[in-house]
């Protein structure tokens, strides 16, 4: 999970990218970077940690130029090496470029092996670097159905060639000295949107919440398979891959990842997440006194559940917002307390009540077990855990850091065994059909649901 952001035609490009990344911080907290072009050369600054810790005002002011890209990184297993921080930058015979990537390539290892055998030297362990090498090495002419603008004749065939070789999920933004290029894989796994402000600056971002913070308006999504070029000659789109795919948008973005104030895949996350809660209430009627969300991720589904079931919503778990992901937990006894550091039950609300607890998903089960234990201790009479997504049974290969199959509790235990493990009185998951129907409420079609059903669109 990562977030990408790009700006074209704004003298405050680095500052706006900083703000855009700040809005996308939920998509990755491990590291971030910004690359800026002043029309002649590209400069970049990378760092570990949260966006507002990495960039000082002075550093942003030194990153001069009108075009910029940025990235927030959520490192996947074994990937927290600082060498993996993006943007990646490369000089090659055709000039220079920087690139940011959200997603994951499924054939990165085999391409990497081939490239290494032909002499390429990789400096990172990130699959994004595969794009850098493929672009720098490409020699093929553009596909015959493509007529290129003269500004695109040299570089774009290299991007098209790279796209024809990789498989998997990629929402990319590429920065050249005088161009911003947005690319989305033919399945459209990860979101990527285009925006504009009143001064004629263009923006590209993983989620539209990044446009709100800089007063830009959402124009449209970058389409699956689209390469969008923005430069002084205007904006142009190419669709270089002749094979058309049915879109496979990541449904987990609606379940959990994207911010509720964002529009992704042309629909509002807020409404769809709430609809998943309503659907849950239609599927499972529970005789209970209160509905309690697991904050923040379960809030909207709990609101939907309460609305549909008529059971009142109560904030029976309070979240402490000052626990960052970087909290160091050296001792096991402290690690065991980590859920308590984040969530605390309100005894006055919980005591003696039959409680419906709503969360978005259940992955390993360890957090849910602790929450149920806390509610029990706070005096809950009954605890019914409801999830606004189906059991997670398979890992994600498209850029979401889900655990391996061995660690996914639903891949190894029945629902009854999971209920018993977490100690709830009952446990209900939203059905796959219910989740997809909720996400389809407003014309959405074509989702990846592989982590729930094991049907991988591309391997
Ligand atoms: S496998 Fe799951 S998390 Fe990964 S892209 Fe598909 S729906 Fe999203």
Boltz pocket constraint, residues with backbone or C-beta under 6 A from the ligand:
constraints:
  - pocket:
      binder: B
      contacts: [[A, 189], [A, 248], [A, 249], [A, 250], [A, 251], [A, 252], [A, 253], [A, 394], [A, 395], [A, 396], [A, 397], [A, 398], [A, 399], [A, 400], [A, 448], [A, 449], [A, 450], [A, 451], [A, 452]]
      max_distance: 6.0
